[in-house]
Amino acid sequence: MNIMTSTTSPSMVNRVFIALIAGMVFLSCNSVAQNAPEAEKAAAAKPAEGQAEPDRDVPEGAAILMKCYPDFIKGYKDGKLLMSDGTTLVYDDGREKSFVEKLDDADPEDMFAFTYNRKTRIPEYLQDAGRSRCEALFKKMYGSTEAAVRRNLISVPWFGQKVLFTKVNGAADRLRAVAAELAQHPELSKYFKSEGTFYWRPVRGAKRLSAHSYGMTIDIGGNFKTYWLWKKPGAKETDRNIVYENKMPLEIVEIFEKHGFIWGGRWYHYDTMHFEYRPEILMNNP
């Protein structure tokens, strides 16, 4: 069929042909643009060559640990935390444990076994959120020996004192932020005196290291500190008749908590001078 007629010029035919081609190109580009998000999703879902397929079922506690400690925990796969040094750490060993075993032999999952209740004035029986510490994880982060922990300690000004605190996980920076906010409350200054920070030692009578061993804990309170074993010397961990006592103002507690520190006064086995940098416990108990 000859599309040229006596009334159709070659230039008009060329213009029609160009318009048809332009329309086809537009439709093709538009189709690509519409499908781009799906292509991006597919590319994101597919792991890079040599990269392990991510675990789609990450426990809530593992996800919290990854968010709170990103310098050390890079992922989760096949029931294990993937550490930044290339090693792995079993998240849940699957063992049924007694209360004391969750303290002495905690895996990462055990650290979330208890409730950190900021609404109840007197803690409930055996609710000691934060007293369970996975030593393998904490040693990976803060140091596996006294010398290793010491290498990460820096001096932090504390109301006329200088205290040693770890720079790992930004803990020393958080303590500085606490001090800056507490300084706005001079009426509470009688409680600020540091009773100690870093001290590599086991918990008295237990098989685990004290939180002070990692350099991310501070005791304060002066003459206003209280402790469950002082109230009842010789008491056992599972005793039900521990009498709670506290003299620490909640204004101080809330400032510490705002910056990622848990308070030992929220434990059934209370230790009201004790403030420990544990952002994962607070994130798990908003």
C-alpha positions in Angstrom: 0.0 0.0 0.0 1.3 3.4 -1.0 0.7 5.9 1.8 1.7 8.9 -0.3 -1.2 10.5 -2.1 -1.4 13.5 -4.2 -2.3 15.6 -1.1 0.4 14.1 1.2 3.9 15.6 1.2 7.1 13.6 2.1 7.7 16.0 5.0 4.3 15.4 6.5 5.0 11.6 6.4 8.3 12.1 8.2 6.6 14.1 10.9 4.0 11.4 11.4 6.7 8.7 11.5 8.7 10.6 14.1 5.6 11.1 16.3 4.9 7.4 16.2 8.4 6.6 17.3 8.4 9.2 20.1 5.1 7.7 21.4 6.6 4.2 21.5 9.7 5.5 23.4 7.5 7.3 25.9 5.4 4.2 26.6 8.5 2.1 27.0 10.1 4.5 29.4 6.9 4.9 31.4 6.7 1.1 31.7 10.2 0.9 33.1 9.6 3.7 35.6 6.5 2.0 36.8 8.3 -1.3 37.3 11.4 0.3 38.9 10.2 0.0 42.5 9.5 -3.7 42.0 12.9 -4.2 40.5 14.5 -2.4 43.4 12.7 -4.6 45.8 13.8 -7.7 44.0 17.4 -6.5 44.0 17.2 -5.7 47.7 15.7 -9.0 48.6 18.4 -10.9 46.7 21.7 -11.1 48.7 24.8 -10.0 47.0 27.1 -12.7 45.7 28.9 -14.4 48.6 26.5 -12.9 51.2 24.5 -15.2 53.4 20.7 -15.1 53.1 19.4 -13.1 56.1 17.2 -14.8 58.7 13.6 -13.6 58.3 12.6 -14.6 61.8 14.7 -12.5 64.2 13.6 -12.7 67.9 12.7 -9.4 69.4 15.5 -9.5 71.9 18.1 -10.1 69.1 16.7 -7.2 67.1 17.0 -4.9 70.1 20.6 -6.0 70.8 21.5 -5.3 67.1 20.0 -1.8 67.4 21.6 -1.0 70.8 25.1 -2.4 70.0 25.6 -1.9 66.2 29.4 -1.7 66.5 29.5 -5.3 67.7 26.3 -7.2 66.6 25.9 -7.1 62.8 23.1 -9.6 62.3 21.2 -12.8 63.2 21.1 -16.1 61.4 20.3 -19.7 62.3 19.8 -18.9 66.0 23.0 -17.0 66.4 24.1 -13.4 66.7 26.6 -12.4 64.0 29.4 -10.5 65.6 31.5 -7.8 63.9 34.7 -9.8 64.4 33.4 -12.6 62.3 32.4 -14.9 65.2 28.9 -16.0 66.2 27.2 -16.2 69.6 24.2 -18.6 70.3 21.2 -16.4 71.2 19.2 -19.0 73.0 20.8 -22.2 74.3 17.4 -23.7 74.7 18.0 -24.7 78.4 15.4 -24.4 81.1 17.1 -22.4 83.9 16.3 -21.6 87.4 16.4 -17.9 88.6 20.0 -18.3 89.8 21.1 -20.0 86.6 19.7 -17.2 84.6 22.1 -14.9 86.6 25.1 -17.1 86.6 24.9 -18.7 83.2 22.9 -16.3 81.0 22.7 -16.4 77.3 21.6 -13.3 75.4 17.9 -14.4 75.4 18.0 -14.7 79.2 18.8 -11.0 79.6 15.2 -10.3 78.5 13.6 -12.8 80.9 12.6 -10.2 83.6 10.5 -7.1 83.6 12.0 -3.6 84.3 9.0 -1.9 85.7 9.1 1.9 85.9 5.6 2.2 87.2 5.7 0.0 90.3 7.3 1.6 93.4 8.1 -1.8 95.0 9.6 -4.4 92.6 7.8 -7.7 92.3 9.3 -11.0 93.4 12.4 -12.0 91.4 11.9 -9.2 88.9 15.6 -8.2 88.4 15.8 -7.0 84.8 19.4 -6.3 84.0 21.0 -8.6 86.6 21.3 -11.3 83.9 24.3 -10.6 81.7 25.6 -12.8 79.0 29.3 -12.8 79.9 30.4 -14.0 76.4 28.6 -11.0 74.9 29.8 -8.4 77.4 33.4 -9.6 77.2 33.2 -9.3 73.4 32.1 -5.7 73.7 33.9 -4.4 76.8 36.9 -6.7 77.1 37.6 -10.2 78.2 40.2 -9.3 80.9 40.9 -6.6 83.3 43.6 -5.2 81.1 41.4 -5.3 78.0 38.7 -3.3 79.8 41.2 -0.8 81.2 42.3 0.0 77.7 38.9 1.4 76.9 38.4 3.5 80.2 38.5 7.3 80.1 38.2 9.9 82.8 34.8 11.5 83.2 34.3 14.6 85.4 31.7 13.9 88.1 30.8 16.7 90.5 34.4 17.4 91.7 35.5 13.9 91.2 37.1 12.1 88.2 35.6 8.7 87.5 36.8 6.0 85.1 34.2 4.8 82.6 34.3 2.8 79.3 34.1 4.6 76.0 32.7 1.5 74.4 29.1 1.8 73.1 29.2 5.5 73.9 28.8 4.8 77.6 31.2 7.5 78.8 29.4 10.1 76.6 26.1 9.0 78.1 27.5 9.4 81.6 28.6 13.0 80.7 25.1 13.7 79.5 23.7 12.5 82.9 26.1 14.7 84.8 25.2 17.7 82.7 21.5 17.2 83.4 22.0 16.5 87.1 24.0 19.7 87.4 20.7 21.5 86.8 19.4 20.2 90.1 21.8 21.4 92.8 19.1 20.7 95.4 19.9 17.0 94.9 23.7 17.3 95.0 24.0 15.4 98.3 23.2 12.2 96.4 25.7 12.7 93.6 29.0 11.4 95.3 30.5 8.5 93.3 31.0 5.4 95.3 32.8 3.6 92.5 32.8 2.7 88.8 35.3 0.3 87.4 36.3 -2.7 89.6 37.1 -6.0 88.0 35.7 -8.6 90.4 33.1 -11.4 90.7 29.8 -10.8 92.4 30.3 -11.8 96.0 29.2 -15.4 96.6 28.4 -15.9 92.9 29.9 -17.4 89.7 29.6 -14.3 87.5 31.4 -11.0 87.1 30.1 -7.8 88.6 28.8 -5.2 86.1 31.5 -3.0 87.5 34.0 -5.2 85.8 33.0 -3.8 82.4 33.4 -0.1 83.3 29.8 0.8 82.4 28.4 1.1 85.9 28.5 3.8 88.6 27.4 3.7 92.2 26.2 6.9 93.8 24.3 8.0 96.9 26.6 8.9 99.8 24.8 8.1 103.0 21.5 7.4 101.2 22.3 4.1 99.5 20.5 0.9 100.4 21.1 -2.7 99.5 19.1 -5.9 100.0 21.8 -7.8 101.8 22.5 -5.0 104.2 18.9 -5.1 105.2 18.9 -8.9 105.7 22.4 -10.3 105.9 22.5 -14.0 104.8 19.4 -13.8 102.8 19.1 -16.1 99.7 18.3 -15.0 96.2 15.0 -16.8 96.2 13.8 -15.6 99.6 10.3 -14.1 99.5 10.5 -11.8 102.6 13.0 -9.3 101.4 11.9 -5.9 102.6 12.3 -3.1 100.1 14.0 0.2 101.1 14.9 3.2 99.0 16.2 6.8 99.7 17.2 7.7 96.1 15.0 10.5 94.6 13.2 9.3 91.4 14.2 12.6 89.7 17.8 11.3 89.7 16.7 7.8 88.5 14.7 9.2 85.6 17.6 11.3 84.4 19.8 8.2 84.3 17.1 6.2 82.6 16.7 8.9 80.0 20.3 8.3 78.9 20.2 4.5 78.8 21.1 3.5 82.4 19.0 1.1 84.4 18.7 1.5 88.2 19.3 -1.2 90.7 16.4 0.2 92.8 14.0 -1.3 90.3 15.1 -4.8 91.3 13.5 -7.2 93.8 17.1 -7.6 95.0 17.5 -3.9 95.2 20.7 -2.0 95.0 19.7 1.7 95.0 23.2 3.1 94.5 23.6 1.1 91.2 23.3 2.7 87.7 24.3 0.5 84.8 24.4 1.4 81.1 22.0 -1.1 79.6 19.9 0.5 76.8 18.6 -2.8 75.6 16.7 -3.4 78.9 15.0 0.0 78.6 14.1 -0.5 75.0 12.5 -3.9 75.9 10.6 -2.2 78.7 9.5 1.2 77.5 
